[in-house]
Amino acid sequence: MAHPTGAESFKLASFHLPLTATSMRLSRFFIDAPLSLGQHELPEAQAHYIGRVLRHAAGDAVQLFDGSGREYLGELVEVGKRAVRVELREQLDGQAESPLRIHLGQGLSRGERMDWAIQKATELGVAEITPIVSERCEVRLKDERADKRLAHWRQVAISACEQCGRSVVPLIHSPQELDTWLGKVEAELKLVLHPVAESWVGHTPPRSLAFLIGPEGGLNDPEVQRARAAGFHAARLGPRVLRTETAPVVALAVAQQLWGDL
């Protein structure tokens, strides 16, 4: 998985270990490479952040995860100007993922709004996120700019995992046209959020769920109709119209409370 290598993209996260008797708070980092017990030299970006920014020293304890669902406890054995080495001494089962697998189709929005939606969706246990390009989207991404935004969004999700304790990083897809996504997304229950629709809390508990949320201007009526033709149920979250970055937070929280792990 590609992501930015600048030191600013790696943030310290304190994490209470639920699986050990220790009450220590450890620096916890995602490593974009398979981990195992034994010694490892850390990638340059993490090495710089740990050694030069956080100023950790040999002997400091760390906790690493690689997205496989496992966590590794270890100790820094070398912190130099050019290299940081860690010895991983204990492997633990990571935080269990929600039994409800959720794929969020999020209308593409500007800057911090999209970052917020991805960050909070990750914290709320989403499994996949696809930025959706629809008629009212004010953002258009192409080629190199699209690649940079995708890398940025993936790092937002990684940082959210570091903070919230998730051991698996959600899959962030490249932006897709609405009709393309509608034609291939699979889930037991598919919901398109719309302010004029019925409540969705009465559905039979699913094992997988797809949410479609519009951009800042919302989905237009023909787009909602095409979603319904693709098997989506139009549903609302309540009497108030929510912003595009607020809707996924509320929807995911309600879904996880009803059918997931909240």
C-alpha positions as CSV (number, residue, x, y, z in Angstrom):
1,M,0.0,0.0,0.0
2,A,1.5,3.3,-1.0
3,H,1.3,6.3,1.3
4,P,3.3,9.5,2.0
5,T,6.7,9.1,3.5
6,G,7.1,12.5,5.1
7,A,7.6,12.4,8.8
8,E,4.5,14.6,9.3
9,S,2.3,11.8,8.1
10,F,3.2,9.5,11.0
11,K,1.6,10.4,14.3
12,L,2.1,9.0,17.8
13,A,-0.8,7.0,19.1
14,S,-1.2,5.9,22.7
15,F,-2.9,2.6,23.1
16,H,-4.0,0.7,26.2
17,L,-3.2,-3.0,25.6
18,P,-6.2,-5.0,26.4
19,L,-4.5,-8.4,26.1
20,T,-1.7,-8.1,28.7
21,A,-1.5,-7.3,32.3
22,T,0.7,-4.3,31.8
23,S,-0.7,-0.8,32.3
24,M,2.0,0.8,30.1
25,R,1.1,3.2,27.3
26,L,3.0,2.3,24.2
27,S,3.8,4.2,21.0
28,R,1.9,2.2,18.3
29,F,2.8,2.3,14.6
30,F,1.6,0.8,11.4
31,I,4.4,-0.8,9.3
32,D,3.7,-1.3,5.6
33,A,5.5,-4.6,5.4
34,P,5.0,-8.1,6.8
35,L,6.1,-8.4,10.5
36,S,7.3,-11.4,12.4
37,L,9.1,-12.1,15.7
38,G,12.8,-11.1,15.7
39,Q,14.7,-8.0,14.6
40,H,13.6,-5.6,11.9
41,E,15.0,-2.5,10.4
42,L,12.2,0.0,10.1
43,P,11.3,1.8,6.8
44,E,12.9,5.2,6.4
45,A,9.8,7.3,7.2
46,Q,8.9,5.5,10.4
47,A,12.6,5.5,11.4
48,H,12.9,9.2,11.0
49,Y,9.7,9.9,12.9
50,I,10.6,7.6,15.8
51,G,14.2,8.6,16.1
52,R,14.3,12.2,15.0
53,V,10.8,13.6,15.7
54,L,9.7,11.6,18.8
55,R,13.4,11.1,19.9
56,H,12.9,7.6,21.1
57,A,16.0,5.8,22.3
58,A,17.3,2.2,22.4
59,G,15.4,0.4,25.1
60,D,12.1,2.1,24.5
61,A,9.1,-0.2,24.1
62,V,6.9,0.0,20.9
63,Q,3.9,-1.8,19.5
64,L,3.7,-2.4,15.7
65,F,1.1,-3.8,13.4
66,D,1.1,-4.5,9.7
67,G,-2.6,-4.7,8.8
68,S,-2.7,-8.5,9.1
69,G,-4.8,-8.5,12.3
70,R,-1.8,-9.2,14.5
71,E,0.0,-6.9,16.9
72,Y,3.7,-7.1,17.9
73,L,5.3,-5.9,21.1
74,G,9.0,-5.1,21.0
75,E,11.9,-2.9,22.0
76,L,14.0,-0.5,20.0
77,V,17.5,-2.0,19.9
78,E,19.2,0.6,17.7
79,V,18.2,4.3,17.1
80,G,20.7,5.9,14.8
81,K,20.8,8.8,12.3
82,R,20.3,6.4,9.3
83,A,18.6,3.3,10.8
84,V,16.2,2.3,13.5
85,R,16.0,-1.4,14.5
86,V,13.4,-3.1,16.6
87,E,13.3,-6.5,18.2
88,L,9.8,-7.9,18.2
89,R,9.4,-10.3,21.1
90,E,5.7,-11.0,21.5
91,Q,2.9,-11.5,19.0
92,L,-0.7,-10.8,20.0
93,D,-4.1,-11.2,18.4
94,G,-5.2,-7.7,17.4
95,Q,-8.5,-6.0,17.9
96,A,-11.3,-8.1,16.5
97,E,-13.0,-6.6,13.4
98,S,-16.8,-5.9,13.5
99,P,-19.0,-8.9,12.5
100,L,-20.8,-6.4,10.1
101,R,-18.7,-5.8,7.0
102,I,-19.5,-2.3,5.7
103,H,-18.6,-0.8,2.4
104,L,-19.0,3.0,2.3
105,G,-19.6,4.7,-1.0
106,Q,-18.9,8.3,0.0
107,G,-19.6,11.2,-2.4
108,L,-16.4,13.0,-3.2
109,S,-16.1,16.3,-1.3
110,R,-13.5,19.0,-0.7
111,G,-10.4,18.7,1.4
112,E,-11.1,18.3,5.1
113,R,-14.6,17.1,4.7
114,M,-13.4,14.0,2.8
115,D,-10.6,13.5,5.3
116,W,-13.1,13.7,8.2
117,A,-15.4,11.2,6.6
118,I,-12.6,8.7,6.0
119,Q,-11.1,9.2,9.5
120,K,-14.4,8.7,11.4
121,A,-15.5,5.8,9.1
122,T,-12.3,4.1,10.0
123,E,-12.7,4.6,13.7
124,L,-16.3,3.2,13.4
125,G,-15.1,0.0,11.8
126,V,-15.8,0.4,8.1
127,A,-14.2,-2.3,5.9
128,E,-14.0,-0.5,2.6
129,I,-14.4,3.1,1.4
130,T,-15.0,4.1,-2.2
131,P,-15.0,7.9,-3.1
132,I,-17.9,8.3,-5.5
133,V,-18.0,10.8,-8.4
134,S,-21.6,12.0,-9.0
135,E,-23.2,14.8,-10.9
136,R,-23.1,17.4,-8.1
137,C,-19.5,16.7,-7.0
138,E,-17.5,19.9,-6.9
139,V,-14.2,18.0,-7.0
140,R,-12.7,16.3,-10.0
141,L,-9.5,14.3,-9.7
142,K,-7.3,13.1,-12.6
143,D,-4.1,11.2,-13.0
144,E,-1.3,12.4,-10.7
145,R,-3.6,14.5,-8.5
146,A,-5.9,11.5,-8.0
147,D,-3.0,9.3,-7.1
148,K,-1.8,11.8,-4.5
149,R,-5.3,12.1,-3.0
150,L,-5.6,8.4,-2.8
151,A,-2.3,8.1,-1.0
152,H,-3.3,10.8,1.4
153,W,-6.7,9.2,2.2
154,R,-4.9,5.9,2.8
155,Q,-2.6,7.6,5.3
156,V,-5.7,9.2,7.0
157,A,-7.1,5.7,7.5
158,I,-3.7,4.4,8.8
159,S,-3.4,7.2,11.3
160,A,-7.0,6.6,12.5
161,C,-6.1,2.9,13.0
162,E,-3.0,3.9,15.0
163,Q,-5.2,6.0,17.2
164,C,-8.2,3.8,17.7
165,G,-6.5,0.5,18.1
166,R,-7.7,-1.3,14.9
167,S,-5.3,-3.9,13.7
168,V,-6.7,-4.0,10.1
169,V,-6.6,-1.0,7.8
170,P,-9.7,-0.5,5.7
171,L,-9.4,-0.7,2.0
172,I,-9.6,2.7,0.3
173,H,-10.5,2.4,-3.4
174,S,-9.7,4.9,-6.1
175,P,-12.6,7.3,-6.9
176,Q,-15.2,5.7,-9.1
177,E,-18.1,7.0,-11.2
178,L,-21.4,6.3,-9.4
179,D,-22.8,4.0,-12.1
180,T,-19.6,1.9,-12.1
181,W,-19.7,1.4,-8.3
182,L,-23.4,0.6,-8.4
183,G,-22.8,-2.1,-10.9
184,K,-20.3,-4.0,-8.8
185,V,-20.7,-3.4,-5.1
186,E,-22.0,-6.4,-3.3
187,A,-23.7,-6.6,0.1
188,E,-26.7,-8.3,1.8
189,L,-28.2,-4.9,2.5
190,K,-27.7,-1.8,0.3
191,L,-28.9,1.6,1.5
192,V,-28.8,5.0,-0.3
193,L,-29.3,7.8,2.2
194,H,-31.9,10.3,1.2
195,P,-33.7,13.0,3.2
196,V,-37.1,12.0,1.8
197,A,-37.4,8.3,2.4
198,E,-38.4,5.7,5.0
199,S,-36.5,4.8,8.1
200,W,-34.1,1.9,7.6
201,V,-33.8,0.5,11.1
202,G,-36.4,-2.2,10.5
203,H,-34.4,-4.3,8.1
204,T,-33.4,-7.9,8.9
205,P,-29.9,-7.9,10.5
206,P,-27.3,-8.3,7.6
207,R,-23.8,-9.6,7.7
208,S,-22.7,-7.1,5.1
209,L,-23.9,-3.6,4.3
210,A,-23.3,-1.0,1.6
211,F,-24.0,2.7,2.3
212,L,-24.2,5.3,-0.5
213,I,-23.9,8.9,0.6
214,G,-24.0,11.9,-1.7
215,P,-21.6,14.8,-2.0
216,E,-22.1,18.3,-0.6
217,G,-25.0,18.9,-3.0
218,G,-26.5,15.5,-2.5
219,L,-27.5,12.9,-5.1
220,N,-30.1,14.0,-7.6
221,D,-33.3,12.1,-8.1
222,P,-32.2,10.2,-11.2
223,E,-29.1,9.0,-9.3
224,V,-31.2,7.8,-6.4
225,Q,-33.5,6.0,-8.9
226,R,-30.5,4.3,-10.5
227,A,-29.3,3.2,-7.1
228,R,-32.7,1.7,-6.3
229,A,-32.6,-0.1,-9.6
230,A,-29.3,-1.6,-8.6
231,G,-30.8,-3.0,-5.4
232,F,-30.4,-0.1,-3.0
233,H,-33.2,0.9,-0.6
234,A,-33.7,4.6,-0.1
235,A,-33.4,5.4,3.6
236,R,-33.2,8.4,5.9
237,L,-31.5,9.0,9.3
238,G,-34.0,11.3,10.8
239,P,-35.8,14.6,10.2
240,R,-32.7,16.7,9.8
241,V,-30.6,16.9,6.6
242,L,-27.0,16.0,7.5
243,R,-23.8,17.3,5.9
244,T,-22.0,14.9,3.7
245,E,-19.2,14.4,6.3
246,T,-21.7,14.0,9.1
247,A,-23.9,11.4,7.5
248,P,-21.4,8.5,7.4
249,V,-20.6,9.0,11.1
250,V,-24.2,8.8,12.1
251,A,-25.1,6.0,9.7
252,L,-22.1,3.8,10.7
253,A,-22.7,4.4,14.4
254,V,-26.3,3.4,14.1
255,A,-25.5,0.3,11.9
256,Q,-22.8,-0.8,14.3
257,Q,-25.1,-0.4,17.3
258,L,-27.9,-2.4,15.6
259,W,-25.9,-5.1,13.9
260,G,-22.2,-4.7,14.6
261,D,-20.0,-4.3,17.7
262,L,-21.1,-1.1,19.4
